[in-house]
Amino acid sequence: MNKAENLAFQIRNYDEFTTEQKKELIIQIYDWENSEKVVNLNDQERLPHSLIKLTKNTSEFKLIKNSPFVSTPVCWLPNVSLLYEIMLVNKKMRSLYGAQKCPSMYTIIALLAHETYMRDIKGDNNLSTGMCQLYKPSAKYVLNYSPNREIFRKLLYFDQNGEHRFFSQKSMIEFVHHFLILEKGYSNSQQHIGVAAYNGAGTSADNYARNVLMKSMFYEALCAKLKAHSPEEAISNIQEWTKQPLSSTYIGFNGFTQSGKQTSIKSEQKYLNKEEQEAFLNCKYAIAQYVSEIDGKIIPDPNMPEPKVLLINLEIENTIQPTIPNKISQYKTYLKDSNFFIIQSSRSPYSYLRENTFDIMTNYNSYHFYYLENGTQEFIKSEIMVKEKFTEGKIILSNAVVGDTVFVPNDITVYQ
């Protein structure tokens, strides 16, 4: 039971539940962990339990904060069974279709999150249903006319009132895999095409695919952090993640698109030109910044030394040293002419200023950025140098500290 209890403890809102409810959760996880299929999952096939934030009913969802997605945010997994079913179904589909055709777990989670925040609900005036929001015309087609109808008949049906329904939550997850691969032409060499076709056609479908695939990158980076056993390991994992390309996909001028080049089955990697590499790195760099500020729910190892750095990049030192102007007149002038914010604990300047961070912190304020080289501070002289050192795996630090006030021109957005 110790393992199940440790896994239950990682659930994000575990402490909100009563003793009896916690026991039920532990037993539920224990049963899953001791089932034959779960026992055979390897580490790469597993998702972290800290990806779960439980909800009490299917209409609720728990958003992940911070995230770069504003209009349709990303969310935590709402129940324990969903975590295990996503893992098990994905392994089954990889075995059935092969690694080249089967979407990753992160793509499936991103699609379900983008559709309904992973809620089993009726949508669009009851025209669509389930976490995957299947529409009635599509349900009729896959059940009656599709060459693959025998597969889909095991997953969904029409009830006596003529409404289409899924047999179970697991059926919804299986449906997304089959539907993407068999009906929409998804493969890991043309992710954009398959995900766009899931939504339809045209510009809106391209934007849909771009959002889903960017969210899949977010979940991939988040899981890299959550699966770490220490904050130091989490930093290393996210830094390493930013160097790894997302298989067969890159960011172009229209978001996620295809290069038209052949994908190597061995590496599942495409070669990008310099402009594409920079755009892709910038995107992953930004996602890594957001992920670095999310509570990892890491169980501390008593044998590990206390890490000196807890965030991946543009960190702040955890001391209180306010720099609010002493004179009231000067303070009022800043209020009138500028925005300002006071740096909070566990927040980095990047989370407030995003792409304007280096410019505002160094040109409009007296702060600077640096990295450590053999114990010596090496100053960062330009924004290009930030990207270069980050790519080299350096941890970029700021001399701004918790409690410091940062002044910002009125035409620059300050986030949160």
N, C-alpha and C positions, 0 to 999 in steps of 0.2 A: 504493500500500500504506500510505502514511502515515495516511490517514483510517481505514482498517481497524485499523491498529495503535493509534491513539488511542482508537477505540471499544472495542477489546479491553482496553485498559488500564483502562477504566472498570468492567469486570466486577469485582465486589466482592472475589472471592478469586482474582483473576488471578495474584497473586504466589505462590500456593501451587503453581503448576504448573511443570513442567520446561520448559526452553528449547524442546524439540521439541513439547511439548503447546501451548505458547504460539504457536508457528509455525502449528500446525494450526488453532488458534482464529482467528488473524489471517486465514488463508486462507479459513476458513469464513465469516467476516464479510465478507471481500472479495467472495466469490462472491454472497452475499446482497445486498450494497450495490450491486453492478453488475448485478443482475437488473433487467429492465425494470419490473416491478411496484413494486419497492422504490424505484427511482430516481424514480418519479412520486409518491411519498408526500410530502405537505407536512408542515410542522412540527407542525400540530395532529393529524395522523394518526400521528405517531411516538411511540414510547415510548423512554425513555432506557436505554442499555445498563447503566447503574449500577443498574438494577432487577434485574439478573441476579446470582445467586450459585450457581455451578455445583455440581451433585451428580454422583456417579459412577454411581448406578443409580436406578431408578424408586422404590425403597423409601425413599430419603433425602429430606429436606427441610431447608431452612434458614430458621429463624424470623427475623422482623424484630424487633429489639430497639432501642429501646423501642417498645411499642405499647400502646394502651389495652385490647386484647383479651386476656383471660387464659385462659379455658377453651378456646377454639378460636382461637389466635392467627393472625396474618397471616404470610405467608412471601414470600421472594424468588422470582423466576422461576428454575426449576432448569436451564434449558438455552437455548442461543442460538436454536434453531429455533422454540421456543415464543414468544419475543419477536416474531420476524418474522411468524409465522403468525397471532398475535393481531392484529397491525396489518393484515395483508393481508386476513384474513377479515372484520374489522370494516369495512374500506373496501368490500369486495365486498357485504356485507349492507346497508350504508347505501345503496349504489347500487341494490340490489334492493328493499328495503323502504321506504327513505326515512328521513330523520333523525328523524321523529316516532315511528317504530315500533322502530327499531334501538337496542338497549341500547348504552351507551358501553363502550369498552374496559375502563374501570375496574370497571364492573358485572360484566363477564365474568371479569376477573381475580379480583374479590372472590368470585364464586360458586365458581370452581374452587378458590380457596384455602380457602374455607369447607368445601367438600365433602371434599377429600383433601389439602390443602396442595399442590395441582397435581401429584399423583402418579397415574400410570397403574396402578391397582391393582384387585384384587378386594376388595369390601367386604361387610359384613353376611353373613358365612358364605357367600361367593361368590355371593350373590344379585344384587349390583350390580357394575358394571364401569366402568372408565375414570376419567379425571379428574372427569367430571361425574356419576359414580355412577348410571348408568342401570340400573333394575331390569328383570328379565326380563319381567314382565307388561306393562310400558310398552313394552319393545322389541317384543314380539309385537303389541301394538296398533298402533304406528306403522308396522310393516312389513307388516301384513296387513289392517288395518281402517281406518286413518286416511285421510281424503280426500287427505292429503299424503304417502301412502306411497311414491310414486315418488321424492320428494325424499329421504326417509330411507333408501331402498334403496341409494342411492349412498354412504351414510355408514356403515352397519352391516349385519351379517348374522348368521345362525346357522350355526355350524360343524357338522361331522359328528357331534359329540357333543352337539348341542343347546344349546351355550353361545353366548350373544350376544357379539359382538365388533365393535369399530370397525376400519375399514380402516386408519386412521392417526391420529396425534396431531391433524393438521389436521381430520380428520373429526369428532373430539370437539368442537373449537372451533366448527365449522360447526353441529353438532348442537345445541349450547346455544342459538345464535341462532335457528335454525328452530323448535326446540321451544318456546322462550319465546314467540316471536311467533305461530306458527301454532297451537300446541296450548294455550297457557296465557294467551293474550290480553294479552301484554305490549305496552305502548306507553309512551312517555315522559310521557304524561299520567296513567298509572296504573301506575307502577313497582311499588308495593307489592303490588298485586293480582297482577301477573304473576309476580313473584319468589316470593310466598307460594304461588301455585298450583303452582309448580315443585316445592315440597316437599310439598304436600298441602292440607289445610284445617284450620281451627280455630286455637286459641291457639298451638300449637307452630309452625304454618306462619307465623303472624303474627310470632312471635319470630324465626323463621328469616329472614324477609324483612327485618326490622328490622336484624338482625346483618349480613346481606349488604350492605344498602344503606349502613349505617354504614361497613363496610369499603371500599365503593366510594368513599366520601368520603375515607377514609384514603389509598387509593391515588392518588386525584386530587390531594390535597395533597402527597403524597410525590413524585409525578412533577413537580409544579410546582416543587418544590425541586431535584430531581435534574437537571432540564433547564436549570437556571440556569448561567451562565458564570462566576459569581463569588458568594462568600458574600453580598455586599451585594444582588445581584440576587435571590438565593434568598430573603432576608428580605422584599424587596419583593413577590415572587411569592406567598409564603404569606400576607402581610398582605392582598394584593389578593384572594386566594382566600377568605379569611374573610368578605369583603364580598359575595361572589357566592353566590346561592342555588343549591342543587342542583335542577336542572330538575324541576319538577312534584312535588317531594317536600318534606315538612317533618316535623319531629319534633313529635308531639302527646303526649298522656298515655299512649298505648299504643305509643310508638315511632314508626316511620315509618308514615304513614297518608295518606289522600287528603283533600283539602279539599272535593271535590265541585264546585269552580269550574272554569270553562272555561280551558284553557291557550292562551295566545297562541302561534300557530305561529311568529310572528316572534321573540319573545323567549324562548319556552319557559319562562316564569316565572309563578309564582303569587303572588298577593298574600296576605300573612300578617297576621293581627292582631298586636297588640303582644305578647301572651303567647307566640304561636307564634314571632314574630321573636326574642324573648329566648331561648326554649328552643333554637331552631335555632342562634343565634349562640353560645350557651354550648357546644353540642356541637362546632361547628367550631373554636371558640376552644381547647377541650381537645385536639382532634386536632392543631391547629397546634402546640400546645406539645410534643406527643410527636414530631411530624415535625421540629421545629426541632432536636432533639437527635440525629438520625440523621446519620451521616457522609454528606456529599453526594457524595463521590468526584468533586469538581469539579477539573478540570485548571486550575491557576492561570494567569491571564493576566499575563505579566511587566510589562505596561504599567499594570495596575491597582494603585492604592495599597493598602496593607495596611488592611483594614477595622477600624474601632475596635470594632464590635459584631458578634458572630458568631451570636447567637441571637435569636429573634424577640421574646421577651417574658420579663419577669422574669429577666433575665440576671444573671450574676455576672461580676465583673471578674477577669481571669486573673492574680492575684497571690497570694502565700502570706503570710497574716497570721493565724495560728491564734489562737483566743480560748478555748482549753481552760482552765478554772480552774486557777490555780497551786497552791492548797492542796489536798492530798490529801483532807482531811476534806470539803471542799466538793465535790470531784469524786465522792466516794463517796455523798454525799447526792443528787447528781443521778442517779447510777446507780440508787439505791434508789427514788427517787420519780418518775423521768422516763425517757423514752426520749431518745436523742440521736443525731444523725448529723453527720458531718463532710463538708462540701461538697467534692465531687470536681471535677476538671477536666472541662470540657465538660458539666457538669450544672447545671441551674437548680433553685432551691428548689421550683419547681412540680412537678418530676419526683419529689420526695420526698413532698410534702404535698398535691398535687392541689388539691381544692376548699378545703382548709383553709389554703392558703399565706398569704394576706394576714393572716388572724387570728393564726396561730401566729408568723409572722415579726415582726409589729408589736406584738401584745398580750402574747405570752409571751417574746419576745426583744426586743432593743433595735435591730432593723433597721428600715429604712424603704425605700420604693420611690419612684422619681421618674422624670421624663422631661425631656429637654432641649428648651428653647424659646429659640432664638437664642443658644445657648451657655450658658444659665443653667439651673440645676437647679430644676425645679418639683416640689414634693412631692406625692405621691399620698396623699390623706387618707382614702379609704374604698375598699372593694371595688367599689362602684358606679362610683367614679371610674376604677378600673382598666379596667373594661369600656368606659366612655365614651371614655377616651383611646386604648384599643386600637382601638375602632371608628373613631376619627379617624385611625388610622394611626400613632400615636405608638409608639415603642419604649420599653417600660417597663423600667427598670433597678433593680437592688437594690444597696445598699451592702454586702451580704454578699459575701465573697470566698472564693476557693478556700482551703480549710484552716480556715475558720470552723466552729465547732461550733454547732449549732442544737438547742435543748432543746424537748422535746415532751411534753405530758401523756400518761399511760399510756393514756387512752381514745382517743387519736388514732393512726390507722395511719400508719406510715412505710413508704413503698414502696421495695423493692429495697435 
